[in-house]
Amino acid sequence: MAKKLWGTRFPKKTSTLTDAFTSSIAFDKRLASYDIIGSIAHAKMLGECAIISKKDAASLTQGLQALLKDIEKKKFSVDMRAEDIHSYVQEALFKKVGSVADKLHTARSRNDQVALDVRMYLLDQIDEIVESLGLLQKSILKFARNNIEVIIPGYTHLQMAQCVLLAHHLLSYIESLARDTQRLNDARKRVDLMPLGACAFSGTGLPIDREKVRRALGFSAVTENSIDSVSDRDFIIEVLADISILSVHLSRIAEDLILWSTREFNFIDIDYSFCTGSSIMPHKKNPDVLELIRGSVGKIHGALSSVLILLKGLPSSYNRDLQLDKPPLFEAVDSIKGILEIATQIFESVVIEKQAIAARLDDEALFSVDIVEYLIEKGVSYRQAHDVVGRLVRDCLDKGKKISALSIPELKRYSPVFEVEALKMFNAQVSVNRKKSYGGTSPQRVRQQLARWEKKLNA
């Protein structure tokens, strides 16, 4: 069993229950490589500052590098009886280099050590999540480009509203995911601070050089206050908050695809490789992957709540409660990465049910706003135009009749400004072509949006 880094003043051993209850090795073992990399930078600094001999620093560095190679070769097996990853690395190093390993913990504490490890971990994870976000955006962008001509009924309040290009709808996903990317990149700036050297919470009287360690590890800056360095986890909260917002966007995308894949909508067909069947109903093809994406939001939001509640009542400086920030963080990061990977693949194989969609575009309620705008262009006030079309809908559509089937004299009973060109409004292509305002759904505007995102995403 790995030795503890403390305990000399204790007159008796801790109980096995205490050892099991306080151990974090089961989850912080994933920080092993970061712990070792941070220790290499620390050992070199100790030697360069003459706090330990250069020979000892070189021996420590060689031993730690050997441990890194063991991890790369999958020969680094963690003793699950260890108190934490820091203790285990120390013990593993002792087996490599002997008693000189006892000098590694000079001028540092597990308090600043774990803060360093988590920050290094998060810097890598943010980069991976942002890269995965870009891949998902490219997958959606390709899907939009391949279906640029497809017009769908758009919905508000889950009620059929107006015609939009499918590509326009898909580009709305890319916009929201872009903000998620911006948030994560912005949070990265506050993660990118080097806390080592804060020690337990008050710094050290030994002549360390924190800048040397910062440069060696590639951080942008060192933390400014030793108490804050070891005690606050707001950088974790910020990343979890950003991941939570991202998960909401992914859940809403999944919900759209779930609805669109139902027989009631029948807009798309999801590939069998991303669906499952029923144990009792042989005909079922269930979008379980999308449902689990939607369901995973609760787990990710729970992680954010867990860390928020963990921190809210803590006094300043380090408290052992902070050990429990890592399980929810790791779970949330793993979940969001898995969702992004499978969502990207789903968009690669979705099939558009063009005939079924086209049949839905016969509903003339989709063109009510176009008729309102036609009347406005003829000089009718908005209020009057709205009332005119409201009466048309009530007298025709609500009774199963088409407005476009009315003669011009019949239309003029509702408004004298109606002319034959009004009948052209009852067409999905004409409807989307009219929406030329910046950011609108006209083919011209959507192609501009596509081109802009192709440039931004290098797609």
QUICOR-V722137 format. One record per pair of residues at least 24 apart in sequence whose ideal C-beta (glycine too) atoms are under 7 Angstrom apart, sorted by the first residue. I is the first residue (numbers start at 1). GAP is how many residues later the second one is. If there is no record, write none. Layout:
i	gap
I	GAP
I	GAP
This chain:
i	gap
1	78
1	80
1	81
2	77
2	80
2	81
2	85
2	86
2	89
3	84
3	88
4	79
4	83
5	81
5	82
5	85
5	100
5	105
22	61
23	60
23	61
24	60
24	299
25	53
25	55
25	57
25	58
25	59
25	60
25	63
26	54
27	299
27	300
27	303
28	56
28	57
28	298
29	49
29	56
30	300
31	54
31	86
31	90
32	39
32	44
32	53
32	57
33	35
33	38
34	83
34	86
34	87
35	50
35	51
35	54
35	82
36	28
36	31
36	32
36	53
37	83
38	75
38	78
38	79
38	82
38	158
38	179
39	25
39	50
39	65
40	24
40	25
41	172
41	175
41	176
42	66
42	154
42	171
43	61
44	172
45	163
45	164
45	167
45	168
46	60
46	61
48	164
49	158
49	159
49	160
51	55
51	56
51	155
51	156
51	157
52	51
52	54
56	44
56	47
59	38
59	41
60	37
60	40
60	41
60	43
60	44
63	30
63	33
63	34
63	38
64	29
66	30
67	25
67	26
67	29
86	24
86	27
107	92
107	97
107	99
107	101
108	88
108	91
109	90
109	91
111	89
111	90
111	119
111	207
112	83
112	84
112	85
112	86
112	87
112	117
112	118
113	83
115	80
115	114
115	115
116	78
116	79
116	80
118	118
118	208
119	72
119	74
119	76
119	116
122	69
122	117
123	65
123	68
123	69
125	208
126	58
126	61
126	62
126	65
126	113
128	209
129	55
129	207
129	208
129	211
130	51
130	54
130	55
132	205
132	208
132	209
133	44
133	47
133	48
133	207
134	323
135	209
136	41
136	204
136	207
136	208
137	37
137	40
137	320
138	319
138	321
139	205
139	208
139	209
140	30
140	33
140	34
140	207
141	33
141	312
141	313
141	316
141	318
143	27
143	204
143	207
144	26
144	27
144	306
145	305
147	205
150	202
150	204
150	207
151	210
151	277
151	278
151	281
152	115
152	205
153	207
153	208
153	213
160	203
160	205
160	206
162	204
162	207
162	269
163	198
163	203
163	265
163	268
163	269
164	268
164	277
165	267
165	276
165	278
165	281
167	279
167	283
168	273
168	278
171	275
171	278
171	282
173	80
174	279
176	73
177	72
180	62
180	65
180	66
180	69
183	59
183	62
184	58
187	51
187	52
187	55
190	45
190	48
191	44
191	48
192	27
192	28
193	26
193	28
193	29
193	30
194	25
194	28
194	29
195	28
195	34
195	35
198	25
198	28
198	31
198	32
199	27
200	118
201	25
201	26
201	29
201	30
201	116
201	117
202	24
227	89
227	90
230	87
230	88
231	85
231	86
231	87
233	74
233	78
233	89
233	92
236	71
236	89
236	93
237	70
237	71
240	63
240	64
240	67
240	89
240	92
241	63
243	57
243	89
243	93
244	56
244	57
244	60
246	90
247	49
247	50
247	53
247	89
248	49
250	43
250	89
250	93
251	42
251	43
251	46
254	36
254	39
254	40
255	39
257	30
257	33
258	29
258	32
258	33
261	26
266	87
266	90
267	86
267	89
267	90
268	82
268	83
268	84
268	85
269	82
269	84
270	76
270	80
271	78
274	72
289	53
289	57
293	46
293	50
296	39
296	43
299	32
299	36
300	32
300	35
300	36
303	25
303	26
303	28
303	29
361	67
364	33
364	38
364	39
364	40
364	62
365	28
365	32
366	65
367	58
367	59
367	64
368	25
370	55
370	61
370	64
371	51
371	54
374	48
374	51
375	40
375	42
378	39
379	38
380	35
380	37
388	26
388	27
